Structures are given as C-alpha cells and as structure tokens.
Amino acid sequence: FQESIKHVESKIVVELTIQPDGSVSDCIIISSELKHARLESRLISKIKSFSFASRSVPVLKVTYPIDFLPS
C-alpha cells in the first residue's frame, strides 16, 4: 500500500466544516483524482482529527485543494 502512495500524482479537493472551538465536524470530498477509496477514506478520517485555533466566529466551511506529488 505505501509503495503505491509514493508514486501518486493527483489532486483531491475537500470541504471542511470547522467549529468555533477549532474542531473539524465534517469533511467531504468535492472532487478527487485519486481513484483510491481506501486512501480517500483514511484522508477524511485524518482531516477530521485536525484541531484549529479556537475563535469567536460562526461555523466555517472552507474548500481546500490537496496536491499529491511523487516522492
């Protein structure tokens, strides 16, 4: 599995829902060139564990591109 990841060159775009406490309450894939459901699922799980700084703001939705380049 790790060997196949080293040679990936593609892009995924995700939409994050960030709560005022900095936690990610949702993450969905907007588009993906990965064509690898297991990797996409693992990325979503990892992104949901992110913690941003707490802010006195409403819930924030952001779209973020992630580019994968070969190592």
Secondary structure, DSSP 8 states (H G I E B T S, - for coil): -HHHHHT--EEEEEEEEE-TTSBEEEEEEEEES---HHHHHHHHHHHHT-B----SS--EEEEEEEEE---
